[in-house]
Amino acid sequence: MEDATIDSSFLRRLEKRWPTSKLETKLGPAQPLLQRLGRFEIRRELGRGRFGVVFLAWDPQLHRHVALKIPQFDAALDPDLRERFRGEAKAAGCLDHPGIVSIHDVGQNSGIDYIAMAYIDGMTLAERLKAGPLPPLDAARLTIGLAAAVQHAHEQGVIHRDLKPSNILIDKSDQPHVMDFGLARQLSESAMRATATGQVLGTPAYMSPEQATGKSDVGPLSDVYALGVILYEVITGRPPFQAGTFAEAIEFIVNRDPLPPSKLIPKLPRELDAITFKCLEKSSSARYESAADLADDLQRFLDGRPIRARAQGYVQQSIRWCRKYPSRALLLVTVFIALGLLLTTGSIYSRWQYADKLAKEQQQNAATERYYATVTRARNLIARRTPDWTKVAEDQLRAAIANQTPVADPLELRALATEFLAGFDLNEVANINAEMLVERIAFSPDGQLLAVGELKGTATCRVVLIDTTSLTPKHTFTIVNVGSSVTRLLEGASRWQEGVREFAFSGDSRYLAVGMRFGSIYCYDLHNPQQPPKHLPIGDSRELSRIRMSADGRALYAITKKDDSLLHWPDWRNDSKARSTIPDKSLSMAVAASGEAVFVQRLSSNELRMFDSRLRPRTWYPPLCSMLKGIERDLATNDDGSLLAGASDYGLCVYETAGGVIARHIQADTVGDEPVASELFISADGQLLAGYSDRGFVRLFDISNGRQLIRLTLDKHDCQDVALDPQKRWLVVANDRQLSFRKIRESRVCRAITNAAQSVNDMNFSPDGKSLACAWYSGGIHGTYLNSLTTFDCETSQPLATFSGGFDSAGFSLDWPLVAWRPNGQELVWKSNFGTVVCGTVGLHSTERFFPLPLQGPVVPIEFEITELNGARRGATKQAPLIALEENDSHRVWTVQPNSQELRFTGALKSALRPNKQAGTLLFLMKLDAAYADEPPFTFSRIGAREPVNVYLPTRNLKGQSADYQWFSVDLQANDLPLKELNLKLTPTSNLRSFAIASIHYVALNLESHPTSGKISAEPFNQLTFNTTGDRLWGTINDEVRCWSYPECKLLTRWTNPSHFLTGAGNQRSLAAGTNGTLAGTRDGRVHWLNPQTGTSDASWPGPGRETVVVALCEPAQLALAAAENGKVRGIRVPTGAILFDLPAHQDAITAMAATPDGATLVTASADRELKIWHRGGDGFKLFTQLPDTSSPTSVLRISSDGRYLAVLGRATACVELWDLKHLQTELESMGIP
């Protein structure tokens, strides 16, 4: 038969109206779907199978009813199934037997194959068996007829391969007819090649063992096996094997024997047992040689003749012996009856036990399969993280947890649930009809409003402001831009549609600028929405590209297309005239929502520069052109302008603007082969980056670690836009007239508390566990660093205060910042820059209380005076400065308003500086009120010297008024030494309005010779920690452990082990201080117990590996923990040194470790980025859960004293993640995981 093309339109109509089940056919209208197929008139549906549907049809040509079979819809489309359907016709067409349904016609009409068969008025054997099994003699007669029909097919070279009751018709005279040769195979060589070896074809319950295992030797004896199964079923009413799954059925057929039919039908003749079991032999050679032999044996049974299925053996001989010796036989019978009763009782009990055990095993197997299926689905959802994944993943996790199966692993479930709770998602909440064609959307900086702009061909456009809390319109503005429309009509540009091109909000969300596509910008005061907008023309022939507004809402910036001009309105509320301040062409720009940072990408010089709100260059900052090469489209910055994102040739890059250095590079393998984003958004806190591509997708990234959080694929439309809420609540997608609001679901148990602009080196919890102090640095100018200290509230993750320490002026760039809390919780010690350690009060709310500590050299406070120098700055009007001194018992503060006049700082220094042994710096504790400008607010110089001395200022003071006191350092050069008195001149600039000085200290750093190179330098700190009573301060300087009294800061002890230096992960040395002793780990794998009085090693114990990487001390529990490079943790009893346990925590080297003081909770991290939480149990620790792998190996771990909070510092990212372990445990318990 030639393969005709299927009529696709007909199939589509057929797909829509084809009944999908018998139930639908019965309950639906009696009129069939197809009235005619070819010459056949279809009456009604007779039945359906896996591949075909059978209809009763009338053949008007031959005037008879036929059974018309056509393929199912899926089979009609599948070439293999269509070939199998045609194969049925070929197989059955060559057969002519009264026990086989004959084929009248085969053809194709409208692309649909059909087979016209003889119509048998009756029912299938499966329907007949619903009423119960057949009597044994009727069953034998029925099987004889089937065997004769099958034998005829075998003689014609056709194997059925799918004999089953549903493929056997019983007519009104109870004669069987075999049908459905859909899986039949011809024994010719070409047909045998058409069926691939290894395919499992047929119905599982009726498959022979060779057919079930997919062997290639499926032949006539497979049909003999199926006849045996049918004989078994018609006798007993059930097939030999009953399985719940396909795999289970295959296992039963291949490896198990069925129960004899006589066990189910007690009065069944044994001959039928023998005949049935011979058909069901596992080996095909042990079965009847043909279907004819089976029919012959059944006929022997009906005739009462001996059957061939059993041989005359010991049973017959035993009967003859019993007749000959009746007394002996009676005795034996009595013995056998007694034994039989005993064995029967035991067998019944054994079978009852076996059945009960089998039922329990089946239940357990089913529960196990369900458990693994749900866990696998949950793991896949968590790994892929498509939008709205959390809803389905939570259902799967809860289902796995509720599944009470012995194979359920609580550790696996905890780890999966923890990863789920820490996951990021976008949950669709609402779809709003904007009732207009949307061109542009944008969020206000506070995230309370969403501006929606219309695209329209006429001169009027609407702008709707939606309240993001209630998701309802709050304001609606109608903009009439007639001038630009008329101009474009005159120029023949009517095909260009007018519409809203850009929105720009002020930093306080009060003012909104609406940039039309052509000619105009309209500015609204949202506090007075009834007032008409301010109209700012840009030229009717100009097309707008970008607009931005300054943080204070006074200045407005715009970039136009084609000419790439940057237009600037310094004060648009009072002056509507635009200025072009920057002569170069500009491609893109970004404006910080707070502060005064303006970033502009200039085309002609290929340079990205930072400006103030008046577009004056910020000479304090270097150009960023060396890093952001290839930027073509968009820039984005966070709230304070400390981070800048751009799509460049290198992918998505995020830069720290203070130092002009790269903060995060989202690698090409993260972005993939798809194009980089055409529009970027950064959240206000600088932790979330969204990139929208006009090719129809949005990616969200975690800037702190550079990982992609989620990818959202959009329905592509011509009018499409995306907006990210700066407060990280919403992501909104506009498609034509629809606004889709997606709720941002961040981690429920952990959060990043620092951004990429803050490179954290050390952190510590306050003793009460409510605050976390982070010592961090940021890249500075000319390779120097700005060290800062920020305290965070652990409950809210919000910063309490920040204290900056000036730039590292002395060049000790390797001397990273450190921080330690005093146990009383009222003071903290911060190792800042240039080797200086300072102490301050808790919370940093009174930062004038910070003062330097003499840990590495003398610290001398200077009593100073501030007087007028009697000389005005050149070009300034003579006006006397205002100088005031406020003194009380706690502090002494000078408040100065210089009025552009030079000032003199004088003071005496009691001790002179030794140039060869010390390096000196002057520390000014100051608070500034200075304008944001392109020059420093002041300079210092020695009286009588020609050149000014170097002054290093914290970056925070360059943004206007400083709320807290900050460190300003004055670098003393070699020609300034020795220093005996202070005699400096301060020359203010015009942007310095006033300042306050709380103290001036002279800080001297002791210089020491290196033991091998002999180079004289100031050795850096590696660790700072208090003992548990707070009267001792311990620290490591290179490989030496030192102890100072506190608060006197007198050096008490020094200890070093010259042969084996101290070790540690990252910059942290292995040191843990207590009241009764201090732990120190060394490179030879030892753990030393240092005496707090003498500083010497009182004891030394072996660690778990070749090198002790990190140690922890749980003094209340008398427990010392030592971790090694082999991933093991050893527990040691202090001070006895008894080894309590060895814990194989990781496969890779441990990089960080932390434990609660009571030793109840232990946290470990390894070089392969694993992070595990352990709980104390028995003599050691038991794994509680494994946190999701970090983006880089962990360098520092800190856990609060109560065990609630865990702080994780990544080595490469230098960002801090804060985990709420108490909330994590509560969430796990609520999900049913103990």
Secondary structure by P-SEA (a helix, b strand, c coil): ccccccaaaaaaaaaacccccaaaaaacccccccccccccccccccccccccccccccccccccccbbbbbcccccccaaaaaaaaaaaaaacccccccccccccccccccbbbbbcccccccccccccccccccaaaaaaaaaaaaaaaaaaaaaccccccccccccccccccbbbbccccccccccaaaaaacccccccccccccccccccccccccaaaaaaaaaaaaaaaaccccccccccaaaaaaaaccccccccccccccccaaaaaaaaaaaccccccccccaaaaaaaaaaaaaccccccccccaaaaaaaaaaacaaaaaaaaaaaaaaaaaaaaaaaaaaaaaaaaaaaaaaaaaaaaaaaaaaaaaaaaaaacccaaaaaaaaaaaaaaacccccccaaaaaaaaaaaaabbbbbbccccccccccccccccccccbbbbbbbccccbbbbbbbccccccccbbbbbbaaaaaaaaaaacccccccccccccccccccbbbbbccccbbbbbcccccccbbbbbbccccccccbbbbcccccbbbbbbcccbbbbbcccccccccccccccccccccccccccbbbbbbbccccccccccccccccccccccccccccccccccccccccbbbbbccccbbbbcccccccccccccccccccccccbbbbcccccbbbbbbcccbbbbbccccccccccccccccccccccccccccbbbbbcccbbbbbbbbcccccccccccccccccccccccccbbbbbbcccccccbbbbbbbbbccccccccccccccccccccccbbbbbbbcccccbbbbbcccbbbbbbcccccccccbbbbcccbbbbbbbbbbbbcccccccccbbbbbbbbbbcccbbbbbbbcccbbbbbbbbbccccccccbbbbbbbbccccccccccccccccccccccccbbbbccccccccccbbbbbbbbbccccccccbbbbbbbbccccccccccbbbbbbbbbbbccccccbbbbbbccccccccccbbbbbcccbbbbbccccccccccccccccccccccccccccccccbbbbbcccbbbbbbcccccccccccccccccccbbbbcccccbbbbbccccbbbbbccccccccccccccccccccccccccccbbbbbcccbbbbbbbbcccbbbbccccccccccccbbbbcccccbbbbbbccccbbbbbaaaaaaaaaaaaccc
